[in-house]
Amino acid sequence: MNKITKEVLSHENFYFRALLAGDPFHSGHREIIEYLSKNFDIVVVVPTNIKYYKNYKGRDRAMFSFTERFDRIREKCQDLKNVKVSDIERDIPEGWRFYDTLKFIINTFGDKNEFYIAIGSDSLINFKTWYKWQEILEISKLVVFTRPGYTKDLPKDLQYEIVQMNNGASSTQIRKELIDYMENQR
C-alpha cells in the first residue's frame, strides 16, 4: 500500500475519473471532488448508472434517479472549474460495466494520458470482484479515499495510492436512515 506522493499529484497531462454512485450525493463526495480538483488538471466525475445498490429492507434500487443525481452533482460542483460532470452512463446498455465506462473515457480523452480512478476504501475491499479488475489496473491507477470503519482490511496485494479522509458521511447509511424514516411515517 502506498501513500499519495507529490510525484503522483504533479503530472500535467492526465485525467482523473471519479466514479460516484452518489445516492444520495453528500458532503463526503464533495470533499473528495474538491481534493481532486486541487491536485489534478482535470477531474471527470461520472455518476454511475450501473445497478449495484445494496439491498436494504427489500429496496434494491436507487433512491434518486440518474438525472436527479447528475443534476445535484453538477450543481454542487459548479464552482470547481476543472471538474467536468459527465452523463456518459445515462443511457448505458444492459450488461454495461465499469470497465466499459473506463475504456470509453480512455478512447475519448486519448490513451497518451494517465488515468486514475477514485474509489472509497469500502469499494477497494471488494475490488477483486469487479468485472475485468486486472485489466482496469493495467490501464489506470487507483486512488483510494479512506472511510471510517473501512481501513483495517484493505488488500495489501493491489497497487493503489491512499488519501486519508475524515468525513464519515455514507450514502449507504443515509439511505438506511431515509428508508427507516419513511417507514415510520406510514
C-alpha positions as CSV (number, residue, x, y, z in Angstrom):
1,M,0.0,0.0,0.0
2,N,1.4,3.4,-1.0
3,K,0.8,6.9,0.4
4,I,-0.1,9.5,-2.2
5,T,3.0,11.3,-3.2
6,K,3.9,14.7,-4.6
7,E,5.1,12.9,-7.8
8,V,1.7,11.3,-8.3
9,L,0.0,14.7,-8.0
10,S,2.3,16.7,-10.2
11,H,1.6,15.2,-13.6
12,E,0.5,17.7,-16.2
13,N,-1.4,15.7,-18.8
14,F,-3.8,13.2,-17.3
15,Y,-7.4,12.9,-16.4
16,F,-8.9,11.7,-13.2
17,R,-12.1,9.8,-13.3
18,A,-14.2,9.7,-10.1
19,L,-16.9,7.1,-10.1
20,L,-19.8,8.2,-7.9
21,A,-22.9,6.4,-7.1
22,G,-23.8,9.5,-5.1
23,D,-27.2,8.1,-4.0
24,P,-27.5,10.5,-2.3
25,F,-24.6,12.8,-3.1
26,H,-23.3,14.1,0.2
27,S,-20.6,16.2,1.8
28,G,-18.0,13.4,1.7
29,H,-18.4,13.2,-2.1
30,R,-18.0,16.9,-2.4
31,E,-14.9,16.8,-0.2
32,I,-13.3,14.1,-2.4
33,I,-14.0,16.0,-5.6
34,E,-12.7,19.2,-4.1
35,Y,-9.5,17.4,-3.1
36,L,-9.1,16.0,-6.6
37,S,-9.7,19.4,-8.2
38,K,-6.9,20.9,-6.2
39,N,-4.5,18.2,-7.2
40,F,-5.3,17.2,-10.7
41,D,-5.6,19.1,-14.0
42,I,-9.0,17.7,-15.0
43,V,-11.5,15.7,-12.9
44,V,-14.2,13.9,-14.8
45,V,-17.0,12.9,-12.4
46,V,-19.2,10.1,-13.7
47,P,-22.4,9.4,-11.7
48,T,-22.8,5.7,-12.1
49,N,-26.0,4.3,-13.6
50,I,-24.8,0.7,-13.0
51,K,-27.3,-1.0,-10.7
52,Y,-25.2,-2.3,-7.9
53,Y,-27.1,-0.9,-4.9
54,K,-27.1,-2.8,-1.7
55,N,-30.4,-4.2,-0.8
56,Y,-31.9,-2.8,2.4
57,K,-35.3,-3.9,3.6
58,G,-36.2,-5.2,0.2
59,R,-35.3,-2.0,-1.6
60,D,-32.7,-2.8,-4.2
61,R,-33.0,0.3,-6.4
62,A,-31.6,3.8,-6.3
63,M,-33.3,6.4,-4.1
64,F,-32.8,9.1,-6.7
65,S,-32.8,8.8,-10.5
66,F,-29.7,9.2,-12.6
67,T,-30.9,12.7,-13.7
68,E,-31.5,13.8,-10.1
69,R,-28.1,12.6,-9.0
70,F,-26.4,14.1,-12.1
71,D,-28.1,17.5,-11.7
72,R,-27.2,17.6,-7.9
73,I,-23.5,16.8,-8.5
74,R,-23.3,19.3,-11.3
75,E,-24.9,22.0,-9.1
76,K,-22.7,21.2,-6.1
77,C,-19.5,21.2,-8.2
78,Q,-20.2,24.2,-10.5
79,D,-17.6,26.4,-8.7
80,L,-14.8,23.9,-9.4
81,K,-13.7,25.0,-12.8
82,N,-11.6,21.9,-13.7
83,V,-14.4,19.5,-12.7
84,K,-16.5,18.0,-15.5
85,V,-19.6,16.0,-14.6
86,S,-20.3,13.5,-17.4
87,D,-23.5,11.9,-18.3
88,I,-22.0,9.1,-20.3
89,E,-23.7,6.4,-18.2
90,R,-27.2,8.0,-18.6
91,D,-28.3,5.5,-21.2
92,I,-25.9,2.6,-20.9
93,P,-27.0,-0.7,-22.4
94,E,-27.8,-3.8,-20.3
95,G,-24.6,-5.5,-19.2
96,W,-22.5,-2.4,-19.2
97,R,-19.8,-2.4,-16.6
98,F,-17.3,0.0,-15.1
99,Y,-14.6,-1.4,-17.4
100,D,-16.7,-0.3,-20.4
101,T,-17.0,3.2,-19.0
102,L,-13.3,3.4,-18.3
103,K,-12.5,2.2,-21.9
104,F,-14.9,4.8,-23.3
105,I,-13.2,7.6,-21.3
106,I,-9.7,6.5,-22.4
107,N,-10.9,6.4,-26.1
108,T,-12.5,9.8,-25.7
109,F,-9.5,11.6,-24.0
110,G,-6.7,9.6,-25.7
111,D,-4.5,6.9,-24.3
112,K,-1.5,9.2,-24.0
113,N,-2.9,10.5,-20.8
114,E,-2.7,8.7,-17.5
115,F,-6.0,7.7,-15.9
116,Y,-6.7,7.5,-12.2
117,I,-9.8,6.1,-10.6
118,A,-11.1,7.5,-7.3
119,I,-12.9,4.9,-5.1
120,G,-13.7,4.7,-1.4
121,S,-11.9,2.2,0.8
122,D,-15.1,0.3,1.2
123,S,-15.1,-0.4,-2.6
124,L,-11.4,-1.4,-2.5
125,I,-12.2,-4.2,-0.2
126,N,-14.3,-5.8,-2.9
127,F,-12.3,-4.6,-5.9
128,K,-11.2,-8.1,-7.0
129,T,-14.9,-8.9,-7.6
130,W,-15.2,-6.2,-10.3
131,Y,-15.5,-7.3,-13.9
132,K,-12.0,-7.3,-15.5
133,W,-10.4,-5.8,-12.4
134,Q,-6.9,-6.8,-13.6
135,E,-7.4,-5.1,-16.9
136,I,-8.6,-2.0,-15.0
137,L,-5.3,-1.9,-13.1
138,E,-3.4,-2.3,-16.4
139,I,-5.0,0.8,-17.9
140,S,-5.4,3.0,-14.9
141,K,-4.3,3.7,-11.4
142,L,-6.3,3.6,-8.2
143,V,-6.5,6.4,-5.6
144,V,-8.4,5.2,-2.6
145,F,-10.1,7.6,-0.1
146,T,-10.4,6.2,3.4
147,R,-13.8,5.9,5.1
148,P,-14.2,5.4,8.8
149,G,-14.5,1.7,9.6
150,Y,-13.0,0.5,6.2
151,T,-9.3,0.8,6.8
152,K,-8.2,-2.4,8.6
153,D,-8.9,-5.0,5.9
154,L,-7.6,-3.2,2.8
155,P,-5.9,-5.5,0.4
156,K,-2.1,-5.5,0.5
157,D,-1.6,-7.2,-2.9
158,L,-3.0,-4.4,-5.0
159,Q,-1.3,-1.2,-6.2
160,Y,-3.0,2.0,-5.1
161,E,-2.4,5.4,-3.6
162,I,-4.3,6.2,-0.4
163,V,-5.7,9.5,0.8
164,Q,-6.8,9.9,4.4
165,M,-10.3,11.5,4.7
166,N,-12.1,12.3,7.9
167,N,-15.6,12.8,6.6
168,G,-17.7,10.0,7.9
169,A,-20.7,10.6,5.6
170,S,-22.0,7.4,4.0
171,S,-24.6,7.1,1.2
172,T,-25.5,3.6,2.5
173,Q,-26.2,4.9,6.0
174,I,-28.1,7.9,4.7
175,R,-30.3,5.6,2.5
176,K,-31.0,3.3,5.5
177,E,-32.0,6.3,7.7
178,L,-34.3,7.7,5.0
179,I,-36.0,4.3,4.4
180,D,-36.5,3.8,8.2
181,Y,-37.9,7.4,8.4
182,M,-40.3,6.8,5.5
183,E,-41.5,3.6,7.0
184,N,-42.1,5.2,10.4
185,Q,-44.2,7.9,8.7
186,R,-46.7,5.4,7.5
